[in-house]
Amino acid sequence: MSNGKRYYLDTNVIYAISSKLGNINSNNVAVSLLVLWEILSGVTNQSTFQRRKPVVEKLRRSKVRVYPYLPVECLAIAFKVDLSEIGSIPNQKEEIFKQMNIICISKDYEEYIDNLHQEDIDIASIMENEKKQESFIRESLNIENKQQQIELKLQKQRRDEKTEYYVTNTDDLFLDTRDEYQIYEPILQEILDVCNFSYTVDEFKKCLNAYDGSLTAYLLGVNLYAFERGRHGDQVHRNDYTDIKHLLYLRSENDIIVSNDTIYTKLALPHQHMKVDEFEKIFGL
C-alpha cells in the first residue's frame, strides 16, 4: 500500500494488534526505539516476561520498520547535530537491540537476566541514562512554567469578565508567539550541553539556522499539553512525557500516529492521528 502516508504505531498499539503484525505488508509502518524501550524496560519479573516476549517476537518477525533513533537524537537531527560519536547514545541503542534478541532466545525471566549479565547489559544504567535524557527534555520545554502562565492568564480573564464563560485566543495559547530563535534556542542549548559539546557562538547560530522544521508536531503537542493542563489546573503526570515524546517521530505532514490513547486527540492535529480500528481497516487486518 502506498498513499504517501507513514504510520507510526505507539506502544499500546503493538500490544493491541500483536497477533496481526505479521499481516502488515508495507514499508510505511514503523515503530521506534522508544517503543522497543518501553516494552523491554517493563520486563521486571516472570509475569511481564511471559506477556512481553511474544510481543517482541512477533514484532521482530514482522515487516514493521524500526526508526533507529532515540528521542534525544530526534531533537538533535532537527538541528543537523550528529550524536553518533557520543558514546552513551550508540551504546544505548545497541543494548536495546541486544535486549530484543536476548529476550527472544530466553526461555524464562531468570535466563533472560543471566543472558543480559553475560552481555554486560546493565539495566539500571540504561534506566539512569533515560532519566537524564527525559530530565533535560523537560527542562528545555519548561512545560510546568508554560502551564502556570496559562493558569494565571485564564484566572485573570475570568476575574475581568466576571462571567462563567471565557474566550481563549488560540493563536496565543496554542502556538508560541516568541521569535523562532527564542523557541529553539533552549532545546538546542540543552542538547549541546547534555552531550558536553564545546562550541562557539557562530557554531551555535549555524546549528540554529539549520533547523529543518521537523519538530512541528512535537512542539505543537507540548504547547497544547501545557494549555490543557493550565486550563484545567491538572498536575503533570510522569507518563505524559513519554506520550509526548512519541510525537518526535512525526517528522512531516505525512506522518500519522496510530493510537487509542486519548492524549493524542488533544495533542496531535486531526490529520496526524488515527485510531487503531481505522488503521486496521486501511491495512485489512
N, C-alpha and C positions, 0 to 999 in steps of 0.2 A: 504494500500500500504506500502511495506517495502523493501527498497533498500539500507538501511544503511545511507541514506542521511537525514539531518534535514533541514527544510526550515524555514527561518526567514523572516517574512513579515515586511517591513518598513511601516511607517505611510501612505504614499501616496497610497500604495497597498491596505490598508484597505479601503480607500475611493473608490478606483477603482473597487474593487470586493466585496463591502459590501453586495450586493444582492445575492452573491454566497457563502458567508462564511458558510451558513448552509449546503452546499453541500460537504464541505470538511470532509471526514471521515478518518482521520488519526491522530495518536499520534505524528507524526513527523513534524507538522506545528505549529509554535508558533509566538507570538509577545512578547513584553517586557513591563516592567513598563515604560520604556522610551516612547514607542508608546502610551500607555494609557495617560501618562502625556502630550504628545504633543497634543493629541486630546482634553483632558479636559481643559488644560490651555488656549486653544483658544476659549473657551465658554465665550464670553465677552458681549453679547447682545442677543436680541431675535432672530435675524437672524442666528447667529452662533449656538445658542441653537437648532433651528429647523433643521439645517443641521447636527449637530454632534450627537444629541440624537439618531436618528435612527441607526447611525453607531455603537454607543456604544451598543445599544440594540441587534443588530444583532451579534456583536462580542461576547457579553455576552451569547447569546443563542447557539453559535456555539461550535464545539469541538476543536477550535483553542486554544492551550495552552498559558499560560502567564508565561514567565520567571520572577520569583518574585524577581528580583534583580535590584537595581539602578545602574547606570554606575559606581559610586564610589565603590560599592560592587564588581562589576566585576573585577575592578583593585585589590581590597583587596584580593579577593578569590584566585587570581593567586599566591599570596604570603602566602596563608593559614592564613590570618589575619581575625579574626572574628569581624565584626562590629555590630553584633546583639544586643549587650548591649549598643551601642551608641544611646542615647535617640532619637536624631533627625532622625536617619535612620529608625528604626521601626515605628516611628510616621509618617514620611512622606509616607512610604509605606501603612500604614493603612489608611491614609487620601486619598490616590489615589484610593484605593478600595472603600472607603466610597463615594467618589465623583462619582465613576462609578455607584454605586447603587442609589445614590440620583438623578442623572440626569434621570435615568430610571423611577423613580416614580414621577417626577415633570412634571406638565402639561405645564409650560412656564418658561421663564428665571427668572421672578420675584419670582416665587415659589421656583425655584432651589436655588437662592441666600438665600432666607429665610430659606430653609431647611439646607443649609450649615452653616448658622449662628447658627441654633438650635443645630447643632452637633459641634459647636465651631471650625469649619474649617476656618482657616484664609488663604485665597488665597495669599494675599500679603506676608505673612510669608513663605509660601511654595515657592513662586517665589524667595524670597530672598535666601533661602537655596539652590535652584537650581543654582542661580547665583554664590554663593560661591563655590559650587562643580565644576561648569564649570570653574571658575577662577583658582582654584588650578590645574585642569587638564591641562589648557592652560599653566600655569607656569611650570609644571613638564615636559611637552612635549617640551616647548620652540620652538614652530613652527616658530615664527617670526624670531628668530635667525638663525635657520636652513635655512630658505628661503633666508635671507641676505647672508649667506655663499655661497649658491649655486649661487646666482646672481653674487657675486664677482668672483667666480671661472669661471663661464661661460663668464663673461666680459673679464677676463684675457685671457681665451682661445681664444676668438675671436680676441683680440688685437695681441696675439702672432702668431696666424695662418694667420692673415690678409686675411681672406677669408670669403665668405658669408656663408660657411658651417662649422660645427664643430662636433667633435665626443665626445660623453659623455661616461664616464666609469660607466656603470650601477652598478657594484659592489660597487663603491664608492658613487654614488649618491642615488641609490635606497635603499641600505642596510647600516645600521650603522656599521662602521668598528671598533668602540671602543670595549674595553673589555666589556663583558656582565655585569659585575658589574657596570661599568660606565653608561650603558644604563638603568638599572633597579633601581639603587640607587635613582635618583631624584623622580621617581614615588613612590617608597616605602616611601621615606622620607616625601613626601607631604601627603600621606595617613595617616601616623602616626601623623604628626604634625597637620593636619586639624581636626583629631579626638582627639587631646590632649592626645595621648598615651605617657606615660613615658616608657623608655626602655634603656637597657644597650647596649653597643657595641656588646656584644655576642648575645643578643636577636635580634638585628638588622641583624646581619650576618645570624642568623638562619632563619629568615624570607626571607632574600635574597636568601639563598641556597634552600629554599623551593619552589622557583618559578617553576611553572609546565608547562610553555610554552604556556599557553592558550591565551596569548596576541599577538601572532604572527601576525594574520590578522590585528589587530588593529595597532600595531607598524609599520608594513609594510605600511599600509594605511597612517599613519602620515608622514612617510618618502617620500612616493610618492606624497602626497599632497604638502609637502614643496618643493619638486623638481619641480612639475608642476607650482607652484606659482613663484618660483625663476626663472625658465626658461622663463616664460612669463612676469615676473615683475608685476603680478597681486596682488591686495590687498586681505587680508584675509577677507572673509565675515562672519558675525556672525553665520548665519545659517549653514555654513560649519562645524562648530564644532559639531553641533547636528548630522549631517550626519556621521561624523567620529565616533561619539560615538556609532552609531548603529553597527559598526564593533566589538565592545566589546562583542557582543553576538555571534560572530563566534568563538567558543571555540576550534574547532578541524577542521581537513581537511575535515570532512564530513558535515560541516555546510555551508549552502548556503544562501546568502541574496537575496531575491526576490525584485527587484525594477527596475523601468524605469528611475530612476534618473541617469543622465549621469556621475555624480561624481564617481559612483562605477565602471564604465567602466575603469576609470583611477586608482582607489584606491584599488580595490579588484582583486585578482587573478582570471583569467577566469573561473576556475572550482568552484569558490566560489561566483559567481554572475550569476543571472538568470533574464531574462526579464519576465514580467507578462504573456505575451501570451504563453511562453514556460511552465510556471508553470501551467497555465490553461489547456494546452494540457495534461500534465502529470496526472493531477487530474480530467480530464474530465469535466471541469467547463464550 
